[in-house]
Amino acid sequence: MKNYLILSILVIVSLVLLLVQVQIEHSKFWYNTLGNIANTFLISGTLTLLYQFFSKREEDQQLHQMLKISDSIQQCGLKNIHPDVLHYDFSGLLHTANHFTAIMNDGLRWFGNHTHLIEARFNRRGTVTEFFLVNPDSAFCQLLSEKVKLDHSFMQGKIRQACKSIEATYRKSHQRGELRVYYLKDFPTQSLFVTEQQVIATPYQMSPGRSEIPAFEYHYQKGVKSIGSAIYADVERIRLVCDLVVDYSAVAVRN
């Protein structure tokens, strides 16, 4: 705004100088000098104003586009994107969420990295913890082992070991929270970590081997349409068709 004011003053001064130039026609030197100064101010000010106008217009268009993107992000409920899920801190979710659901392929590594946090969660009364793992006897388990270049029986063993580790950790805890482990009827298209307020989604890579996989963090609020609410509804439907293989709901109620 300040730049526009200064440039406008320059244009006005140039016009005033042109008017003064007309009044001093008898002095050729001052006539030419004032004319040159006035023309310089007028041309410079006008061109700069035009440049500022079109630059501002372009900036406004960029800002408008950025705001549209921002609105779109806000509407879909995206809160954050973490470049590598291996560095994502799940401690907050595991500690504060009343209901925590994890959907993974085998989950053995992830569970091993968070065993102490999950045991502390099992010690807390009123919590519900669910794990959905690939069914080791499913056709997808065979395909998964081929993709990651592991022996099929080894992949089956990883899944069963994950299930046993989860159950053993629960038995070692005070068993105040509920625990349920399911085998998926079909196959997961992404890893999901769902609470009553938040959804973390990590896509599965198509190529074999390990690489950095981003984690998309969505806000979830019941009754508010978003990507988080769509994922939450999907998990609700998945629960109805999966095989429940570990159920410690009744134990938690007694405790």
C-alpha positions in Angstrom: 0.0 0.0 0.0 2.9 2.4 0.8 4.5 1.7 -2.6 1.3 2.6 -4.4 1.1 5.9 -2.4 4.7 6.9 -3.3 4.2 6.0 -7.0 0.9 7.9 -7.1 2.7 11.0 -5.6 5.3 10.7 -8.3 2.7 10.7 -11.1 0.9 13.7 -9.5 4.2 15.6 -9.1 5.0 14.9 -12.8 1.6 16.3 -13.8 2.2 19.4 -11.7 5.6 19.9 -13.2 4.0 19.8 -16.7 1.6 22.5 -15.7 4.4 24.6 -14.4 6.3 24.0 -17.6 3.5 25.6 -19.6 3.7 28.7 -17.5 7.5 29.3 -18.1 7.7 29.1 -21.9 9.9 32.2 -21.9 12.8 30.3 -20.3 13.9 27.6 -22.7 16.3 26.0 -20.1 13.8 25.6 -17.3 11.1 24.7 -19.8 13.2 21.7 -21.1 14.5 20.8 -17.7 11.0 20.7 -16.1 9.7 18.8 -19.1 12.3 16.2 -18.9 11.9 15.7 -15.1 8.1 15.6 -15.4 8.2 13.0 -18.3 10.7 10.9 -16.4 8.6 10.9 -13.3 5.4 10.3 -15.3 6.8 7.4 -17.4 8.6 5.8 -14.4 5.6 6.1 -12.1 3.1 4.9 -14.7 5.2 1.9 -15.7 6.0 1.0 -12.1 2.3 1.3 -11.2 1.4 -1.0 -14.0 4.0 -3.5 -13.0 2.9 -3.4 -9.4 -0.7 -3.9 -10.5 0.0 -7.0 -12.6 2.4 -8.4 -10.0 -0.2 -8.0 -7.3 -2.8 -9.6 -9.5 -0.5 -12.6 -10.0 0.2 -12.8 -6.3 -3.6 -12.7 -5.6 -4.2 -15.5 -8.0 -1.4 -17.6 -6.3 -2.8 -16.8 -2.9 -6.3 -17.7 -4.0 -5.0 -21.1 -5.3 -3.2 -21.7 -2.1 -6.3 -20.9 -0.1 -8.3 -23.3 -2.2 -5.7 -26.0 -1.5 -5.8 -25.2 2.2 -9.6 -25.4 2.2 -9.5 -28.7 0.5 -7.0 -30.1 3.0 -9.1 -28.8 5.9 -12.2 -30.4 4.4 -10.6 -33.8 4.0 -9.4 -33.7 7.6 -5.7 -34.0 6.8 -3.6 -32.8 9.8 -0.1 -33.7 8.9 2.1 -35.8 6.6 5.1 -37.6 8.1 7.8 -38.6 5.5 8.7 -41.9 7.2 6.3 -43.9 9.4 9.2 -45.6 11.1 9.9 -42.4 12.8 6.3 -41.7 13.8 5.7 -41.5 17.5 2.7 -43.7 18.4 3.2 -43.1 22.2 0.6 -40.4 22.3 -2.1 -42.5 20.6 -1.4 -45.6 22.7 -1.4 -43.6 25.9 -4.4 -41.4 25.5 -6.8 -43.2 23.2 -9.6 -45.1 24.8 -10.2 -47.2 21.6 -7.2 -48.1 19.5 -7.3 -50.3 16.3 -4.4 -51.3 14.2 -4.6 -53.0 10.8 -1.3 -54.5 9.4 0.1 -57.3 7.4 1.8 -59.2 10.2 2.6 -56.5 12.7 5.4 -58.4 14.3 8.1 -55.6 13.9 5.6 -52.9 14.8 4.4 -54.7 17.9 8.0 -55.5 19.0 8.9 -51.8 18.8 5.9 -50.8 21.0 5.5 -53.7 23.4 6.1 -51.6 26.5 3.6 -49.0 25.5 1.0 -51.6 24.6 1.5 -53.4 28.0 1.0 -50.1 29.8 -2.1 -49.6 27.8 -3.4 -53.1 28.8 -2.9 -51.9 32.4 -5.3 -49.1 32.0 -8.9 -49.7 32.8 -11.5 -48.8 30.1 -9.3 -49.2 27.1 -10.1 -51.3 24.0 -7.3 -52.5 21.8 -7.8 -54.3 18.5 -5.3 -55.8 16.0 -6.2 -56.9 12.5 -3.6 -59.2 10.9 -3.5 -61.1 7.6 -4.9 -64.5 7.9 -1.9 -66.9 7.7 -4.0 -69.5 5.9 -5.4 -67.1 3.3 -4.4 -66.9 -0.4 -3.2 -63.4 0.2 -0.5 -64.6 2.7 1.0 -66.7 -0.2 1.0 -63.6 -2.4 2.5 -61.5 0.3 5.3 -63.9 0.9 6.1 -63.9 -2.8 6.1 -60.1 -2.9 8.5 -59.7 0.0 10.6 -62.7 -1.2 10.0 -64.8 2.0 9.2 -68.4 2.3 5.4 -68.9 2.7 5.8 -70.9 5.9 8.1 -68.2 7.3 5.5 -65.5 6.6 2.8 -67.6 8.2 5.0 -68.0 11.3 5.6 -64.2 11.5 1.8 -63.6 11.6 1.2 -66.4 14.2 4.1 -65.2 16.3 2.7 -61.6 16.3 -0.6 -63.0 17.5 1.1 -65.0 20.3 3.3 -62.0 21.3 0.2 -59.8 21.6 -1.6 -62.3 23.7 1.4 -63.0 25.9 1.9 -59.3 26.6 -1.7 -59.1 27.6 -1.4 -62.0 30.0 1.6 -60.4 31.6 -0.2 -57.1 32.1 -2.9 -56.3 34.8 -5.5 -57.2 32.1 -7.6 -54.1 32.8 -8.3 -53.2 29.2 -10.0 -55.2 26.5 -8.0 -57.0 23.8 -9.2 -58.5 20.5 -7.2 -59.9 17.6 -8.7 -60.6 14.2 -7.6 -62.3 11.1 -8.6 -60.3 8.0 -11.0 -61.9 5.6 -9.4 -60.2 2.6 -6.2 -58.2 2.4 -5.2 -54.7 3.7 -4.5 -52.0 1.1 -2.7 -49.9 3.7 -1.7 -50.0 7.4 -4.2 -48.2 9.6 -4.1 -46.9 13.2 -7.5 -45.7 14.3 -8.7 -44.0 17.5 -11.8 -42.1 18.5 -10.2 -38.8 17.3 -7.5 -39.7 14.9 -6.6 -41.9 11.9 -3.1 -42.7 10.7 -2.8 -44.3 7.3 0.3 -45.6 5.6 0.1 -46.9 2.0 1.8 -50.1 1.0 4.5 -49.9 -1.6 4.1 -52.0 -4.7 7.7 -53.0 -5.1 9.5 -55.5 -2.8 12.1 -54.4 -0.3 12.1 -51.6 2.3 11.8 -47.9 1.6 10.6 -44.8 3.4 6.8 -44.8 3.6 4.8 -41.7 4.6 2.2 -41.6 7.3 -0.9 -39.5 6.7 -2.5 -38.2 9.8 -6.3 -37.4 9.6 -8.6 -35.9 12.2 -11.7 -37.9 12.9 -14.9 -36.6 14.4 -18.1 -38.5 14.5 -20.7 -37.0 12.2 -18.2 -34.9 10.3 -17.5 -36.1 6.7 -13.8 -36.5 6.0 -11.2 -39.0 4.9 -10.8 -40.0 8.5 -14.6 -40.7 8.9 -14.5 -42.8 5.7 -11.6 -44.9 7.0 -13.4 -45.3 10.4 -16.5 -46.5 8.7 -14.5 -49.0 6.6 -12.9 -50.4 9.8 -16.4 -50.8 11.3 -17.5 -52.9 8.3 -14.3 -54.9 8.3 -14.8 -55.9 12.0 -18.1 -57.6 11.0 -16.6 -60.0 8.5 -13.2 -60.9 10.1 -12.3 -64.0 12.2 -11.9 -63.2 15.9 -9.0 -65.3 17.1 -8.2 -63.6 20.5 -10.8 -62.1 22.8 -10.1 -60.8 26.3 -13.2 -58.6 26.6 -14.7 -60.7 29.5 -11.5 -60.7 31.5 -11.3 -56.9 31.4 -14.9 -56.6 32.6 -14.1 -58.8 35.6 -11.1 -56.7 36.4 
